[in-house]
């Protein structure tokens, strides 16, 4: 039986019969989980990173701030309506917790935006640096 490139003969398995075993060292299945979906890679382009950062800046941050202000206004009105009751103190505690959570979320959105904008440049600088290292150091295989 002729052997194919990328295949090896495996002897002694399945009742002693020879079997061809496919070996691929330069291939990753599109979906290793076998579920049939998913992407061939996890990469995103610099344009996609820029678009995501823009969405955070123009939609998520302003809309989050607007929603937080709306909730603050509504809670403040309710708190005044329950003045003198324990409910008013509880609403104050809820409002303080809400404000802290919104502050944390806004900080996270800002950090993600900054990271997205910085990631593209970092990858390009890293790739360029590695490329320059390969070009500047002669191979020991040259001249063989």
N, C-alpha and C positions, 0 to 999 in steps of 0.2 A: 504494500500500500504506500503510495507516495505521500510524503509529509508536506504540509503547507507552511509557508512563512507565517510565523506568529502562532504556530501550533506545535505541541510536543506530543510524543507518543507516551502514553501512560500504560504500563504493563502491570499485571497482577491484580487488578481490581475487577469487579463484576464477573467473577467466575474465571479469572485468568485470561480473559479476552483483552486484546489490545484496544485502547480507546484513544481517540484524538481529543486532546484537551486544549481549549482555546485560551491563549495567554495574551492579554493586552496590557501593556505597561503605560501606554499613552492615552488611555481612555477612561473616562468617568461616566457612568450611566447618567442619563438626564435626570432620573429620579431614583436615587439609591433605595428609597423606602419601598419602591414598587407600587406606590399608590396611583401612578399614572398621571399625576399632575405636577405642577411646579416648574421652576425655571432651570435652565441649564447652568446658570451661575448666580452668584449673589452680588454681582457687581452693579454699580449704578454709574451713570456718566456724570461728568462735571455739570452738564446742563440740568440733569435731574436733581443733583444736589442743590444747585442754585435755585431751581424752581421750588424745591421743598422749603428752603430757607426763606424764599420770597412769600410762600404761603403762610409760613409761621408769622412773618413780619406784617403782612397786609391783611390776613384773615384771623388767624388764631389769637394773636396777642390783642388786637383791638376788640375782637368779639368777646374774649375772656374778660377783659377789663370792663366792657360795657355790661356784661352779665353780672359781674361782681358788684358794680355800682347799682344796678337795678335791685339786686338782692339786698344790698345795704340799705337802700331807700325803703324798701318794703319792710324789712326787719325793724328799722328805726321807727317807722310809722306804727307798726304793731307794738313795739316796745312802749311808745308813748301812750298807746291806748290801754295798756295794762299797768300803767304807773301805779305804784302802791301795792301791787300784787307780786307774788313770787315769780309769776310768769315773766314779768318784766326783767327780773334779774337773770332768769334762764335764757331769755332772748338775747340779752347782752352777752352772756357767755357764748351762745351759739354764734353771734355776730363776730366776736373776737376770734373764735376758732375758725370761722369761715374766712375772715380776713387773713389769718396766718396761712391757711391752705392756699388761698389765691396767690399770696405773695410767693409761696413755695412753687406753685405751678408757673407763675410768670417767670421766676428765676430759671426754672427748668426749660421753659420754652426758649428763653434767651440763650441759654447755654447750648441747646440743641441747634439753634439757628447759627450761632457762632461756630460750632463744631462742623456743621454741614459746609459752611463757607470756607473753613480752614482745611477741611479734609481733601478737597480737590487739589489745592496747592501743595499740600503735604505729599500726596501720592505722586504728583508730577515732579516735585523736587527730588523725591526718593528715587523714582525711575530714572531721572536724568543723572543723578549722582551715581547710581549703579552702572548705568550705561557708560559714563565717563571712566569709571574704574576699570571696566572691561576693555575699553579702548586704550587706556593709558598703560596697562600692564601687558607686555607681550606674552604670548602663550609659549609654554615650553615645548609645545608640539610643532611650533614653527621651525622649519628647516629639517624636519624628519623625513 
